[in-house]
Structures are given as C-alpha cells and as structure tokens.
C-alpha cells in the first residue's frame, strides 16, 4: 500500500470514527540521504498507525458488553475473537487467511478500483470468508464475499442448481463492489456501508431512525445494531492494519438522492 499512508481529519471521519490525526501523504525516497524528509515520513507512518489503532480500539469498546475500561486489543485478537464467535463452523487460521488474502489482492483490488471502490475494502474478504472463494455459511451465503442468493442475483450473478457464479471470485468481486457502492451512496459513509453489508440495509435504516443519528459509534453504544455488526467493523479495520492499509479513504463522492425504490436491497437477515 506504500509508505507514509496519510490520514485526513474531516467531517466524514469526525462523524464516522471520531478525531484522528491529520497527515498529508507524501512520496518517499530510498534513503535518508536522498530524502531530507525521511524522518517526517516516519512520523506520518507512526501517526497513521496510532490513529487507526485508536479507531479500532474505540469501536471495539463500543461493541463490548463490558462497560469497564478495557486494555488495548490487538488486531490479531479482534479477528480471532470475531471468527470464533461468529464463524464457529470453520477453523480459522489467521496466517493462512492473510496468505490467501495476499494472493487474492492483485486480482481483487484492481476490480474494486475499476468499480470506484476503495481498494482497502478488499479487507472485507478476510472477515467474510477467510479468503476462501468456496466458503459457505449455514444461512446460505457463499463465496469470497459471502453473498446471499438474492443479493447475488440482483447484481447480475447466476445462482441456480446447475451454476453458482458466487464461486467465481472475479465475478463475485464485481457484484460485491457494486453492492458496496450502492450502500455507500445510500448511507453516505463507508462505516455505515459496511454495517449494512453485514446486517442488511433495512436493519441499519431502522437503527438510524430509532436513534436519530447515523454515527456508527453512537449506534453501537446504544446497542441498536446487532452484536455481530458492532464487532464487524473493528474486525475489518484490523485486517487493514495487518495489511498496512491504514485507513478507510474519505473519497469525496457526492451522495445522490435516492428513494427506497431506487436502491437494491439484499435479504433482511444478517449476512454471516
């Protein structure tokens, strides 16, 4: 992902994640002699790491049922705990999952970029399927992105007794990218888009209406999101940290006005 990844403070991150460090991404050279700003770049890296670690910790705290202060949790522990709690049917190996992820990224990330989706969201596949293109859930989700049948069909995939294109990781990535893009357009932020990807759009919409806020942390603290969804975003961000994708980008995409009939809704059940 490159060195000195910048984290930009602004309205989006203030609402979605809280205060983070403001850093400007800059090109780096190979040695301090060639780059007089090498020390500054190192500080930017450290600031980016610190900001993401703080964000992950705050989200994990908001998701926890324990009201007492908790010690900082590592990305590894958050991922393993998430998988143990919500994916009990398949033994999860973090190292194997990250190795599969590294092999998939050269194919998955260009597809996301081509669909206008931040490549950092490739991290979703580790949380959803452990990077297994043939992963299957008891609720009927299948493939790298764990798409439900109705969602897959709505985004152009064939799902029939004879062929299931959710198993095609390139086609399923195109479908998942378009789905994530619609979620972002509808809800206006990537944290909420990911929450909707996990819980379903209608579940998230009801939670926002009940709370009177679209702040993800506040929705978590009020326990208006399913527990899995409250833990889902810290798990995705943990993969980003482990893969050196340090932040959810804040691309200034304009939120178009949509009506309920214009947005494609997935099944209402929580996606496993």
N, C-alpha and C positions, 0 to 999 in steps of 0.2 A: 504494500500500500504506500510505500515511500516513507521517508523520514520526515520529521517535523510536521506531523499532521496538525492542522490548525483547528481550534475550537472557537467558534464565533458566538459571543453573547448577543442576544437579541430577543425580540418579543416572542418568537417561536420557542426558543429554549427556556425562556423565563417561565412561560406558561406550561411547557411540557415537562421539563426536567428541573427547573429551579435555576439558581445562579450558577454559572460556570465561568471558567477562565476565558478571557478574550485573547486569542492568539492569531497572528497573521501567518499563513503558510508561506514558506519561502524555499527556494531551491537551494540545495546544499552541494558542496564540492567534496572531493575525496579525502582531503586532509586539512588540518587547521592552517597549514601554510598557504594553501590555495584559497581557503575561505576564512576571511577575518571574522566572520560572524558565526563560526562553528560553535562557540560557547553559547551564543544566543539561541542557535538552533537546538542545542541540547536542552536548554531551559524550556523551549517551546515543547519539546517532546515530553519533558517531565510534567509540564503544566497540563498537557493534553491527557496524559496518563492519570494525573491526580484528579482532574475534572471528571473523567469517565468513572474512575473508581468511586468518587463521591456520589455520582449519579446512581450507579449500580447499588451502592450501599443504602441510599435513601429510598430507592424503590423497593429493595429487599426489606427494609424496615417497615415501610408502609404496607407491604404484603403480609408481614408476620402477624400471627395471632398473639404473640408475646409483646405486651406493652412495655416491658422493661428494655432499657438500652441494650443493644447487642454489640458484641465485638465485630470488627470488620470481617466480612466473609469473603473468601477468595472466589474468583471466577470459577475455578475448578469445583469448589464445593457447591456453589449455586447450581451449576449444571448437573452435577451428580445427584444432588438432592431433588432437583426438578424431575430428572428422569426416574429416580427411584419412586417418587411419589405419584407421578402421572403416566409413566410408561413401564409399569411393573411386569409386563408380559415378555419383554425382551431385555436380556442382559446388556447393559450399556458399558462400553469401553471408551473412555474419553480420548485416549491416544489413538485408537482405531478410528473413531469418528472424525477427529481432526485430520488424520491422514487421508481419509476418504474426502473430506472437505477440501483439502489442498489439491487433490487430484481433480475435483469437480470444478473448482473455481475458474480455471482457464476456459471452460465451456459455459458455465452458468453466468459469470459476471458480464461477458460481452452481450449476452441475451438481455440481461437486466438493463444494461446501459442502452442497448438499442430500443428497448421499450420505454426509456425515460425514467427508469427506476434506479435509485442509488445502489451501486454495486455492494455497499456494506450490508444490504439486506439479504445477500447470499447467506449470511449467518443463520437465517431462519431454518435452513435445511438441516443444520446440526440438531437444533432443538426439536424440529418436527419428526425427523426420520433417522437421525444419526448419520446422515449422508448415504443412506441405503435407498437406491432407486426402486427397490421392490418391497419396501416396508409397508406393512398392512396393520391397521388398527381394528380392534373389535367392533368399533362403530361404523366401519365401512370406508374410512379414509385410506387412501393408497398412494404410494409413490413417494418421491423425494420431498414433495411439498405437502403431502398428506391431504390431497384434495378429496372432498366428498363427491359422490357421483353427480349430484345435481349441479354443484359448482363447476365441475369439470365440463359437463355438457353445455352449460351456459356460456362457457368461454371457449367453445369450439372443439372440445376433445370428444372422441368416440369412446363411449363406455357401454359395452354390450357383453353378452355371454361369450362372444367369439373374439372380441378385441377390446383392449382397455388401454387407451393411449396415456393414461396416467403413469404407466410403466415406462413410457418414453420420456427420459428426463429432459430432453431438449424441448419437446412439445409441451410437457407439463410445466417447464420453466416459463415458456412464453405465456401460458394460461395464468400461472400464478402471478407473473409480473403484471399482466393486465388487470387481474383482480386487485392486487395491491394498489395499483394506480387509481382504480375506481374508489377504493376505500379511502385513499389519501384525498382525492377530490371531494368526496362526500363529507369526511370528518375534519379535514383541514390540518392534520398533523400526522407525522409518522408514528408517534406513540399510540394514538387512537386508531390509526390504520392497523397496526399490529394487534392491538387489543381486539378489534373487530375480526381480524383474521382468525384469532383464536376462539373468541366467544360467539361470533356471529354479529352481523350488523344490527339486527333488531334488539338483541340483548344489550349491546352497547348503547343504542339510541334510547332505550328505556332507562338505563342507568343515568345517562346525561340529563334526561328530562326530570327524573326524580331528584337528582342532586342539584340541578340548576347550575351546573358547571361542567366544562369539558376538560378540566385539569386532571390528568391521569393520576397524579399522586393523591389528589383530593378524593377522587373516585375510589382509589384503593383504600385510603384511610377510613372512608365511610362504609367500607365493605359492600359497596354497590356493584362491584364486579365479582364474577366467580373467582374462587381462590386460585384456580389454575391460571386464570388470566392475570391476576395480580402478580403471580410468580413468573409468568411467561416472558414479560419484557425484560426483567433483570437477567433471565437466562439467555435471551438473545443478545443483550448488551455484553454479557460475559464472553460469548463467542467472539464478538467484535474485539474485545480487549485481548483475548488469547490469540487472535489472528492479526493483531495490530491494526485493526480497523477501529479507530479510537472514538468515533462519534457518528451519530445519525446526522447526515447532512441537512442543512436547512435551505435547500434549493427554493428560491422564491417563486414557486409555482402558484399561479393565481387559482383560487378556489372558485370554480364555476358554480352558478346557481343550478341546483338540481331538484327535481321533485322526486317523490317516492317512486313514481312510475319509471323514472329515468335510470335509477341505479339498479344494478343487478344484485339481487340478494341471494346469499347462499342459504343452506338449510339453517334453521334456528338453533340446532343443537350445538353445543361446544365442540369445536373441532379437536379431536385427540391429537 
